[in-house]
């Protein structure tokens, strides 16, 4: 996950979840993830959880290709 614009300096990329999917050569499987607003929030300096409005980008395995984007609006 990447939050390109945040009021707090955050890691460039954050791991939200992972699944190990064994595949045989040439095999493909569909994998789904659910992302909660809680996993998109962070704890600010005062110790309160905060969810910011704005774009959030998602990546799978390939750190260059964006596989999804959402717009967070409270």
N, C-alpha and C positions, 0 to 999 in steps of 0.2 A: 504494500500500500504506500502511496506517496501523497502527501498533502502539499502541493506546490506553494500555497500561500497560507501561512499560519502566523498568529501573533506571538507564538512561542517558538524558539528554535527547536526543531524536532529532527530526529534522524532522517536522512535522505529517503530511506526505505524502511518500512517496519513489517515484520512477519506477523500476520494475523492468525494464520492457521496453516497446516500442511497435511497432506495425505500422501502416503506412499502407495502407488498403484503399480503392481507388477504387470508388465506387458510382454507378450511374446513378440518376436519380430513381425512387423506388419500389422499388429493388432492395435485397435483403437478402442477407447472407453470414454464414456461421458462422465465427467466429474462435476459435482455441484457443491458450492459453498454458500453458506448464509453468513452475512455480515451484519452484526447488530450495531445500532448507534453507539452502544456502550464501548464497543471495540474501536470506534472511530474517535472517541473522546480522549482527553488527556487530563492529567491533574496539573493545575496551574500553581504558581508560586505560593498562593494563599492556602493550598491544599484542597481546593474545590475542583470537582470535575467540570470540564468545559467541552462542549461540542460546538465547533465553529461552523458557520455557513461557508459554503464554497465548494470547489471541485476537489474530488478525491479520485486518484487513479489507481488501478489494480493491475498487477503483473502476475504471470504464472511462469515460473522457471526462467524464461527469457527476460532479462532485466531491461531490455530495450523496447520490446513490443508491448504496448498497452493493450490489455484484453478487455478492459471495461472502465467506464468513468461514471461517477454519479455526482449529482449536485446536492449538497446538504443544505436544507433550508429549514430553520426552526420555526 
